[in-house]
Amino acid sequence: MTVAVVRFGGSNCDRDAARALDHLGVDTEIVWHEDGLPADTTGVLLPGGFSYGDYLRAGAMAAQSPIVEEVREATHQGVPVLGVCNGAQIGCEAGLTPGAFTTNASARFRCEHVRLRVENADTPWTAAYDEGEVVSLPIAHGEGRFEAADATYEDVVAEDRVLFRYCDESGTVTDAANPNGSRGAVAGVLGERDSVAVMMPHPERAALPELGSTDGRGVLSAFASG
């Protein structure tokens, strides 16, 4: 039973993710994308970074890797899959989740801690939180603005597939608290199954006490309970 942390050329958060999962007692293996998923894969994490230098669009080239088709097949078996930052971009580009992540409204790279409001606590990724709870996680992205066509966005909201929204300290969603201009301040969404999710903030960077915050543990604990 192994959570595969998929490494592409340009990934740089794979070790962080593996360490955070190890700290939670989850067996992990960093997998080079050309080698495919291990036979005993019970979860997949697509980590952050700059796969293929973000050429074309962030995540677009990695989404064409054969291992992503393996990941897609795994989702059909209910295997939990989480894409974080560049992994979220890959997930959207591969059609694992709706919408897309594009250039920040400011056209600047944002690297800071942000606050998120838990929108749906009835998912594997948010079961450790309460609905409406405010958590703090770091971001580090230049293409983190969530966008979706009107019909797609309306479906995502109606189906309660928004995991997190950017908010202020009180939990209020405001333009000032939205670091990248994401539509509806969306910071994370579910795929067609609630076992598949993507998010721009980094839970693995807020999972160890020595990092100053453990707010991200709840997200990663989905792999421990699965």
HELIX and SHEET records of a PDB file:
HELIX    1   1 ASP A   14  HIS A   23  1                                  10    
HELIX    2   2 HIS A   33  ASP A   35  5                                   3    
HELIX    3   3 SER A   51  ASP A   54  5                                   4    
HELIX    4   4 ALA A   62  GLN A   64  5                                   3    
HELIX    5   5 PRO A   66  HIS A   76  1                                  11    
HELIX    6   6 ASN A   86  GLU A   93  1                                   8    
HELIX    7   7 ASP A  150  ALA A  158  1                                   9    
HELIX    8   8 ARG A  183  ALA A  185  5                                   3    
HELIX    9   9 PRO A  203  ALA A  206  5                                   4    
HELIX   10  10 PRO A  209  LEU A  211  5                                   3    
HELIX   11  11 ARG A  217  SER A  225  1                                   9    
SHEET    1   A 9 THR A  28  TRP A  32  0                                        
SHEET    2   A 9 THR A   2  ARG A   7  1                                        
SHEET    3   A 9 THR A  41  LEU A  46  1                                        
SHEET    4   A 9 VAL A  81  VAL A  84  1                                        
SHEET    5   A 9 VAL A 196  MET A 199  1                                        
SHEET    6   A 9 VAL A 186  LEU A 190 -1                                        
SHEET    7   A 9 VAL A 162  CYS A 167 -1                                        
SHEET    8   A 9 ARG A 110  VAL A 118 -1                                        
SHEET    9   A 9 VAL A 134  HIS A 141 -1                                        
SHEET    1   B 2 ALA A 100  THR A 102  0                                        
SHEET    2   B 2 ARG A 145  GLU A 147 -1                                        
END                                                                             
